[in-house]
Amino acid sequence: MAAEPQRGLLPRSLRIVAVGLSAVVLVLSVGGWITKQVLVGLINQVSVEFPPGYHRPGEQQNGSTNYLLVGSDSRTGTGKEYDQYGIVKGGRSDTQILAHVAADGTTTLISFPRDIYVIIPSYTDNKGTVHSAERNKLNAAFEDGGPSLLIQTMELLTGLRIDHYVEVDLSGFKKITNQLGGIDVCIKKVPANLTGQIDNLNDDLSGFHGHLGVNHLDGEAALAFVRQRHGLPDGDLDRIKRQQQFLGAMFRQASSGSVLFRPDRLLPLMSDAASSITMDQATDVDQLLDLAQRIRSLGPDKLRFETVPTHWPTSVDGADSSGLINGASVLIYESAGLQNILGPLRDRPTDANVTLDGRPLAPPDAPPIDVVVRASNEAAVVHALAAINAAGFRTASSHIETPPSNKTTITYGPDAEASARALAANVPWARLALDPAAGKSLRLELGEPPAGFGPLTRVTPPDFPQSNEPKPAAGPANAASPANRCTY
């Protein structure tokens, strides 16, 4: 089922971040400098670090800035009330927004579904264990390697440098919702062809229970509402729509006179909002507030909203008869559609650092590669070698060895680490191996790729099932329109 790019209305997941940021702006408009200093002490900061030799996209030369806005679901302090199997290991990035702020103030906000199937680069965990690059759901990057690995994954996916990282913890919504006295949301019936098959009103996994029409939610029910995806026709995509509806209502209520001009209500609300925000060490509060003000004040001619187009996986993507890849339910992003969104955001100097698909090019001083092919999957070999050539790597020698191997290894010397990591990003199933005696040399032993990798690029996506739900009539729409307030 396809997910169409969302234009003309605030992306579903953006409200998770926008409300938290805008809430801080409201405090400053009342409390001034002193209040700002208090909030600075409440906002958390995280250190974002990259592995030695990591080849980042170049800085934008056209004066634009890129923010990665993340709604995280750590479930800290919620016990088992939203997960019948216990506390989820690590944090989850439920929502990811790339906010591209151009020099003229024009802002593009791109929503990335958490379940899209992406390349996650190799990383070393906090125990010193090296993990090979793999394809997985986007939110696995955050869960496994935190903000640093998520930023690397997003840079690899988009070819754009992430300048600032801002995270809002979803558990903060519980307190904020209660401070506001609860939030009203609207739920509609599931499509007629799914009636009796799914239940969007009662979900034991998230803990949400509601009814059709308007529901008044306190903090606990609100958290369950924005987390539910089982029982929704389009799963995670419909959850994103729920999150927009909920946070759109929260935004309107927080901006109302009953809160804005009541310091006794406003200050506790803003304290909860600020304490739920985490940003990287390179981002200061003024930059955070500037972004929030832009989101709040820009008109439709200066604000562009997009959602990465996706489809359910087919056999061409490596899916089995149940539509799963390696046992997981994922979404396949449309490469051409994503590039159509990202193309206008790029500038020429930055493009020189990445391929058309956003993978890093070979560094200028990259040594030629000795290639050993140990794979029987001829198509996979052709795709891998094509990706290497497209990235500008040169081949010193190549030959075939038998028997085939299930391992793909990039062996590199201490002086070729940057080149090795760029190469690994273009052959994402490869494992990096350092040879202290290899100097500045690269060797690629190309084995069979894991099941489900399929082609690394696709020019024309295959046909895929379309939604049977009727599309709304054309006409102006925005986040405040009543037609946009009811979701599944």
GIPE-V642843 format. One record per residue. N is the residue number from 0. D_CENTER is the distance of its C-alpha to the mean C-alpha in whole Angstrom. Layout:
{{N:D_CENTER} {N:D_CENTER}}
This chain:
{{0:20} {1:18} {2:15} {3:17} {4:15} {5:16} {6:18} {7:21} {8:19} {9:16} {10:13} {11:13} {12:10} {13:11} {14:14} {15:13} {16:13} {17:16} {18:18} {19:18} {20:18} {21:21} {22:23} {23:23} {24:25} {25:27} {26:28} {27:29} {28:31} {29:33} {30:34} {31:34} {32:34} {33:35} {34:32} {35:29} {36:31} {37:30} {38:27} {39:26} {40:27} {41:25} {42:22} {43:20} {44:19} {45:18} {46:19} {47:16} {48:18} {49:18} {50:21} {51:24} {52:24} {53:20} {54:20} {55:18} {56:17} {57:20} {58:20} {59:20} {60:24} {61:24} {62:23} {63:20} {64:17} {65:13} {66:12} {67:8} {68:8} {69:7} {70:9} {71:10} {72:13} {73:15} {74:18} {75:21} {76:24} {77:23} {78:25} {79:25} {80:26} {81:22} {82:22} {83:26} {84:25} {85:25} {86:22} {87:19} {88:19} {89:16} {90:14} {91:11} {92:7} {93:8} {94:6} {95:3} {96:6} {97:8} {98:11} {99:14} {100:17} {101:20} {102:24} {103:25} {104:23} {105:21} {106:18} {107:15} {108:12} {109:9} {110:7} {111:5} {112:6} {113:6} {114:9} {115:8} {116:11} {117:10} {118:12} {119:12} {120:15} {121:18} {122:18} {123:21} {124:20} {125:22} {126:25} {127:26} {128:25} {129:23} {130:20} {131:20} {132:17} {133:16} {134:14} {135:12} {136:9} {137:6} {138:7} {139:10} {140:9} {141:9} {142:12} {143:14} {144:14} {145:12} {146:11} {147:13} {148:11} {149:8} {150:9} {151:11} {152:9} {153:7} {154:11} {155:12} {156:10} {157:11} {158:14} {159:13} {160:14} {161:12} {162:15} {163:14} {164:12} {165:12} {166:11} {167:13} {168:15} {169:15} {170:19} {171:20} {172:20} {173:23} {174:25} {175:24} {176:25} {177:28} {178:29} {179:28} {180:31} {181:28} {182:26} {183:27} {184:25} {185:26} {186:26} {187:27} {188:29} {189:27} {190:28} {191:32} {192:31} {193:29} {194:31} {195:33} {196:30} {197:27} {198:27} {199:25} {200:27} {201:27} {202:25} {203:26} {204:23} {205:21} {206:25} {207:24} {208:28} {209:29} {210:31} {211:31} {212:31} {213:30} {214:29} {215:30} {216:27} {217:28} {218:25} {219:25} {220:25} {221:22} {222:20} {223:21} {224:20} {225:17} {226:16} {227:18} {228:17} {229:20} {230:23} {231:20} {232:21} {233:18} {234:16} {235:13} {236:13} {237:16} {238:14} {239:12} {240:15} {241:17} {242:15} {243:16} {244:19} {245:20} {246:18} {247:20} {248:23} {249:23} {250:22} {251:26} {252:27} {253:26} {254:28} {255:31} {256:34} {257:35} {258:32} {259:32} {260:36} {261:36} {262:35} {263:36} {264:33} {265:31} {266:31} {267:30} {268:27} {269:26} {270:27} {271:24} {272:22} {273:22} {274:22} {275:19} {276:17} {277:16} {278:16} {279:16} {280:20} {281:20} {282:19} {283:22} {284:23} {285:24} {286:21} {287:19} {288:22} {289:22} {290:18} {291:19} {292:22} {293:21} {294:19} {295:22} {296:24} {297:23} {298:25} {299:24} {300:25} {301:23} {302:20} {303:18} {304:15} {305:13} {306:11} {307:10} {308:13} {309:13} {310:16} {311:17} {312:19} {313:22} {314:25} {315:24} {316:20} {317:22} {318:22} {319:25} {320:27} {321:25} {322:22} {323:20} {324:19} {325:21} {326:21} {327:18} {328:16} {329:14} {330:13} {331:13} {332:12} {333:15} {334:15} {335:18} {336:16} {337:13} {338:16} {339:18} {340:15} {341:14} {342:18} {343:20} {344:17} {345:19} {346:22} {347:24} {348:25} {349:21} {350:21} {351:24} {352:22} {353:19} {354:20} {355:20} {356:17} {357:15} {358:17} {359:19} {360:23} {361:26} {362:27} {363:30} {364:32} {365:30} {366:33} {367:34} {368:33} {369:35} {370:34} {371:35} {372:34} {373:34} {374:33} {375:35} {376:32} {377:33} {378:30} {379:27} {380:29} {381:30} {382:26} {383:25} {384:28} {385:27} {386:24} {387:26} {388:28} {389:26} {390:24} {391:28} {392:29} {393:33} {394:34} {395:37} {396:39} {397:38} {398:39} {399:39} {400:40} {401:40} {402:40} {403:36} {404:33} {405:30} {406:29} {407:28} {408:28} {409:28} {410:31} {411:31} {412:33} {413:33} {414:33} {415:30} {416:27} {417:25} {418:26} {419:25} {420:22} {421:21} {422:23} {423:21} {424:18} {425:20} {426:22} {427:19} {428:21} {429:23} {430:24} {431:25} {432:29} {433:31} {434:34} {435:36} {436:39} {437:37} {438:37} {439:35} {440:35} {441:32} {442:33} {443:30} {444:32} {445:30} {446:30} {447:29} {448:25} {449:24} {450:24} {451:21} {452:20} {453:22} {454:22} {455:20} {456:20} {457:21} {458:23} {459:23} {460:21} {461:24} {462:25} {463:23} {464:24} {465:24} {466:24} {467:27} {468:26} {469:28} {470:26} {471:27} {472:30} {473:29} {474:29} {475:28} {476:25} {477:23} {478:21} {479:25} {480:27} {481:28} {482:27} {483:23} {484:24} {485:25} {486:22} {487:22}}
